[in-house]
C-alpha cells in the first residue's frame, strides 16, 4: 500500500478513534498482550457496545493471565455469561493455563506458538503480535473482508483456501509497515464507516481508491453469504427436590454440553406439556409430586433458533432419592443439585436462566 494512502488512513484514525477500555490513549504505544487477547476474543461475533461492560468487569476480576489461570471454570463462565459462544471462555482458561505453565506467564511472540494455543487463530495471533509487540503481522476479520472486497471489487468471500489467500495477501500488504496502526485503523474503519449497510463513503479516507465507491456499487460488495438456521423445539425441565434444590446437568444434552444446564429434550413442535420420556433414564418418576407448565421462551445459540416449553417438576423426595440408582445412570453425565436461591448464579448461561426466571 502506498505511503500517501496510509497517511490518510492514519490521519483519519488519529482523529476518529473511539475511546475504548482496551485502547490506550497513545494509539502508537505497545499494548498489554493479555488485554489484546481478551478484548479481541470477546469481540468475536459480538458488538463493541456489548463488549465494553463485559471487558471492564472481566479485567477488574482477572487483571492478568496469572490471576485467570488460578480461577475455576464456573467463575470464568459466570463472567462470560451473556456473551454466548461459550467455547471461547473455555479456551481462554485453557490458554491461560498453558501460558503460565509452558511460557512462564509471558505471551509467545511468534505466530506459530500463539496459533497453537486453544482458541487463538490467525486473526487473534495477528492482533496480539501487531498491537502488543508491533510486529508487522496481518489480521483478517469481517470488517477487513468487507473493506477489501469493496476496495478492489472482489466478488467472492474467503470460503476456499485459494480465495482466502487472496484476502490475506491484501491484509499483508497493509501490514507490511506500521501494522499496529494500519490493522486497528482498518478495524475501526469497518466498524464506523465501511459498514454493512449504509456505509459512509463520503467520510472514508480510502474513497478515492475504492472500486465499489467509484462505480457506486458498494451495496454489492462483499457478496452475501447464505445463513444456515436450525430450528430446535423442545422441553426444558426445572426439577426441584423436596429439600429445595434444582437439578443441573453437565454432558449428554444438545446445547452447552460441557456446561451446567437445565435438562432439555428435543421434541416435535407444539405445545406438548407432558414429561419427556427420556427423563426416565435418570429421574425417579415414581417420586414426582406435581408437574407445572410455566410457559414458553425463545432463545438463540449460534445458528440455532430455540423454542422451548418449560416444565417445573416438583419431587416428593430429597435429592438423594430423586435419581435412579447410580449404576444405571447414563455415562459421561454429571448431575449437580443447586440450592434454589443460588440457581441464578450457578447456571452461567442465558438458556437456563430464561427458564428459571419463569418460576
N, C-alpha and C positions, 0 to 999 in steps of 0.2 A: 504494500500500500504506500502511495507516495506521501512525502512529508507534508505537503500542503493540506491534503485531506485529513491526515492525522492531527495536524494543528487545529483544524476546525473542530474536529471531534473533541479534542482536549479542552478547547475554549468553551465549547458547549457544556461539557461535563462539569468543569470548574464552576460555571455559572448556575447550572441547574441541578446539581447533585442534591438529592433529598437527604436530610439528616435522618440517620437510622442508628439504632443502638449498637449495631455491629460495625458501623462505618466510622473510622476516626475522622477528626476534624481536618487533619492534614491528609488529603487524598493520595499524596505521594509516599506516605510513610509505610513501612512494613507492618503487616498485621500479625496478631497472635494466631498461629495456625489452628489452635483449638477453637477460637471464636469463628474463624473462617469455616472450619469443618462443621460446627454445629449449625451456624446460620444457613449455610448452603444446603445442608441436609434437610433442615426444616423447610426451606423454600422450594424443595422439590414437590411439585404437584400442589403447592399451597400459595395463596396470595400473600404478598408482602404485608398488607394491612393486618392479616390474621396472625402472621408470624411474630410481629413486633412484641406483643404482650407475652406470648409463649416464650420467646427468646429471653426476654428480661427476667421472667420468673426462673427459667432454667439456669441462667448464669448466676443468679443470686443464690440458688441452691447448690449448683455444681460449678463453681468458679473455674475449675481446672480439670484436666484429664485424670489426675490422681484422685481427686475427690469423687469423680464419677465412677472410677474403677472400683471403689470400695462400697458402692451402693447396690442394694438388692434390686433385682429386676422389677419387682412390684412397684417400688417407688419411682423408678425411671419411667415406667409405663403410666404412672399416675400423672407425672409432669408432662407426659406426651399426650395425654388424653384429650381428644378433640381434634388432633392434627391428622388422624387417620393414617393409613398405610403403616400399621404398627410394626412391620418388619424393619422399618427404618430405626425405630427405637431399640429393637433387639440387637441390630447390627452395630448401633452406636456403643452399646455396652460391651459387646464382643471386641470391638476395635479398641475401646478404652483399656480393656484388659491386656490386649496384645501390645499396645503402645507402652504400657507400664512394665509388662513382664518381658517383652522382647526388645524394646528400644529404650529402656531406662527412663520412660516418661517423656521422651522427646520425639516429635513427629519426624518421620523419614523425610529426606529432602530430595528423593528421586521418584519418578513416576512409577517405576516397576514395583518398588516396595509399597508405595501408597495404594496402588490398584490391587495389591494382594490382600489388603485389609478388607474385612467384611463391610459391604455397603458403600465402599469408595470406588467409583467407576472413573472413566476417563474425564468426565466433566468436573467432578469434585476434586480429583487429583490435580487437574489443571488450575482450578481455583485456588487451592492451597499453595501450589508451587508459585503461581504468579502473584497472588495477593500477599501471601505471608513471606515468601522468600525472594520475590522479584525475579524469578526465573522466567525466561521468555517461552512459556508453555501455553498452548491454546486451550480454549474451552469451547464447548458447543452445547447449547440448551435450546429450548423452544424459542426464546427471544432471538437468539442469533440465527437460528434456522430461518425464521421469518424475515429478518433483515437481509440475510444473504440471498434468499430466494427473490426478494424484491430488487435488491441492488443489481443482480446480474440476470434477472428474468429466468431463474431456474424453475422449470415447470414439473419438478418431481421432488419427493421427500427422501430423506436418507434412510430408506427402509431396506436397502440392499447394501452389501459390502461396497460395491462399486460406487453407488450414489452417496454413501456415507463418506467415502474417501474424498469425493469432490467437495462436500461441505467442510470437512476437516482441513482440506488444503486452503480454503478461504480463511478458516479460523487461524491457521498457522501463519498466513500472510499478515493478518492483523497483529499476531503475537510476536512477530519477528523482532520488534523493537518496542520497549516500554509496554510489555504485555499487561503489567499490573494496572496501568491506566486504560489501555485500549479495551481489555476484557470487561472491566467494570463499566466503562463508558457505554459499551455496546449493550450490556445487560440493562443499564438504566434507560438507554435509548429505546430498546424494545418494550420496556415496561411502561414508559410515559409518552412516547411519541409514535414509534412504529408499532402501534397497537394492532391487535387482531382486527378490530372493527373501527372504522372512522379514524385512520391514522392521521396525525397532524403533520402532513408532509411539508407544509409551509414553515414549520419550526425545526425541521430536520437539518443538521449540519451536512448530511450526505445527499441532500436532494438533487444536487446538480450532476451526480454520477449515478443516481438510482434509475435503472431502466424502467421499473414499474411506474415511477413518478413521471418520468419523461414521456412515457407512452400513455399515461393516465389509465393504467391497468392494475393499479395497486390491489384492488379487491380480488384479483385473480391469482394473487401470489400470497403465500405459498398455496399449492393446490390443496383442496380439502381432503381429509382422510376419513374413512368410514369408521364410525364409532360403534363398537360392539357393546350391546347392552343385554345383560342376562337378568331375567325376572326370577325372583325367588319368593315363593309363597309358603308360609308355614306357620308353626305354632311355637311360641316361646313360653317356658314354664317358670313360674316363681314357686318353688317348692318350699313350704315353711313347716318346720318341725314344731312339735308341741312346746318345746323349750325355746321358741322364738329365734330360730336360726334359718338362714336361707341357703339353699344348696347351690354351689358353684362347681363348674366342671372345667378341667383342662384336658384337651385332647378328645378325639373321637367325634368332633362335630364339624359342621360345614364351614362356619365362619370363625375367624380368630382362633384357630385350632390350638395355638400354644399359649393362649391367654385364658385367664379365669373368666368364664362367661356363664350366663344362664343356659340351662338345657334348651335346645331348639331343634325342631324337626321339620323337614320339608314335607309339604302336603299339597294336594290339589287346591287350586284357587277356589275360595269360597268362604263362607262363614262357619266353618266346622269348629265347634267349640267343645268337641269331645276330647278325651285324653288320647294322645297319640299312642298307638300300640307299641312303638319302640321303647317307650319309657319303662315297660315291664322288664326290660333287660337288667335294670339295676334298682328300680324303685319298688318297694313292697306295697303293691296297690291294695292289699288287704287292710292297710292301715290308713287309707285315705278317708279323712273325715268329711271333707267338703271340696268341691271344685267350683270356682267362680270365674266367669268370663269378665275380664277387666276392660277389654276394648282392643282396638287395632291401632298399630302405628306403622308409619312408613319410614324407611331409612335407606341410605346408600352406603355401600362398601365397595370401593374401586368401581368395577363395571357392573356390579350387582344392584338392582333395584328391588328393595325388600318390602314386602307387605306381610306383617306378622300379627296373628291373633295372640293375645296374652291371657294365659290361664293362671290363676292363683290356686295352688294345690295346698290345702291345709291338712297336715297329717295329725293323727291322733296319738302318735308316739314321739319320743325324743329322738335326737339324731342317731343314737346307737341302734334304734330299732327300725329306722325308715328305709334303709337299703337292704337288699338281699344279701345272702352270705357272701363274704369276700372272695371265696374260692370260685364263685360263679360269676363274679363281675367281669365285664369286658376288659381286655388287655389294653395297656397304654392309655388308660384314663385315670385321672386324678380327681378325687372328689374332695371338696372342702366345704365345711359348714361355716357360714359367716353370720355373726350376730346381726340381727335385723337393723339395729341402729347404726351399724358400721357399713352397711351394704353399699351406700353411695360412694364410699371411698375405696372399698375393696375391689369393686368392679371398675376397672380403669378403661372402659370403652363405652361409647355412646349407645352402641347396640343394646347392651344390657341395661344401661341407665334409663333409657327411654321406657323400657318395660317397667322398671322399678318405680318410676315416677307415677305410674298408673295405680299403684297401691293406695 
